[in-house]
């Protein structure tokens, strides 16, 4: 089945219509086959305007949110990116087309394994995935030009600020376990941080040492 028409409609009606203009992001969203990243029973919803269950009480992010977070990083293609919460691997695949190297951390090994297989199938060899607690970042590979966190945090973990390069951008949802505000934090040349609120959002919780201790609130 050819999903390119569904993908084009998704980009026009869900992403461009909501104001995402970055052409590289739009092109990446047109290319990545989201239907490969959803469960077989949900194929008919692969290009719908929604997050969808992927097992383990986790979700593949809504296409608009993937595009908006990617655009908020303002990538030109040379960057090294840290992604927290690999999930299905869909956001990683989009980032793979937008930046030079992606370091992605997922705490649930079955999800990380499935994402690895899909990214290998798509020959996206610039994505490194490891299983672990992403709230501590990936110190060995820091600093990062961009950090994208795809799970809701109670606050901004200091580790992310430390592991950001000068001029680097951190995009993450902060709030309670029901709803969050998507923040963009940019590291300035003097080491200070400029914070900006982008929009309201709703993500599964970021669970770990510097996140929530569990997902029961
Ligand atoms: N963007 C992903 C996609 O498109 O499929 C979806 C990410 S899903 C909303 C959030 C993911 O974050 C879940 O897979 C969850 O297991 C993971 N997660 C939560 N806390 C984490 C942590 N401390 N370290 C790494 N991954 C974590």
Boltz pocket constraint, residues with backbone or C-beta under 6 A from the ligand:
constraints:
  - pocket:
      binder: B
      contacts: [[A, 58], [A, 59], [A, 60], [A, 61], [A, 66], [A, 84], [A, 85], [A, 86], [A, 87], [A, 88], [A, 89], [A, 90], [A, 91], [A, 92], [A, 105], [A, 106], [A, 107], [A, 108], [A, 111], [A, 132], [A, 133], [A, 134], [A, 135], [A, 150], [A, 151], [A, 203], [A, 204], [A, 205], [A, 206], [A, 207], [A, 208], [A, 211]]
      max_distance: 6.0
